[in-house]
């Protein structure tokens, strides 16, 4: 397999993940450039999150939103918010998730959601 073919496959993987998410997180492009094998591992995990199972994908994404908010990762919150919206989460569902974030993780976690919440306007 030529290195050129690997690059094409990596770009297709990023494209596929981006289509599922509804946008391309910057981290996917960076991972693809730095370590394509990690990108493949990331995709396997992401696939489980974005696929309906015992829990609908939308619910799992809202759970992920709460987790990254608890970690106060603003860029991660924006990414999960975009994914939640792309996967059909309503404003009401997101605001209920914000209640959970507030109750379980407090004001700093809510503050980490500031820019992501602007996506609801």
Secondary structure by P-SEA (a helix, b strand, c coil): ccaaaaaaaaaaaaaaaaaaaccccaaaaaaaaccaaaaaaaaaaaaaaaccccccaaaaaaaaaaaaaaaccaaaaaaaaaaaaaacccaaaaaaaaaaaaacccaaaaaaacccccccc
